Amino acid sequence: MACCDNLCEPAYNAGCFEPCGVLLLPTLATSTGDYTLEVGFNGQKLTITDGQTNGQPISFVLDGVNEAFTFVGQVFDEAGDLVQIETKDYIKFKTTKAYALG
């Protein structure tokens, strides 16, 4: 990533997700293959790779991410090319733990 952990702006704000949930993006994959989400976390790079299908929304299963943290990162296609999300080079999302009411 070209910037420090949570300092990349402007970024597409993808919203809040549960750890181990699915980050669903509004951008469609332009080819079938493994896409990579790279995010900064505590000074290190966390990489999540998931298979994508041409013409389908890009999504990543958020296994291995901490809860209650705001992540900023980038998406790359199977060729290693940057994928813009809603015309932005970076995406931002927060993980939160869901609590059952009752």
Secondary structure, 3 states (H helix, E strand, C coil): CCCCCCCCCCEEEEEEECCCCEEEEEEECCCCEEEEEEEEECCEEEEEEEEECCCCEEEEECCCCCCCEEEEEEEECCCCCEECECCECEEEEEECCCCCCC
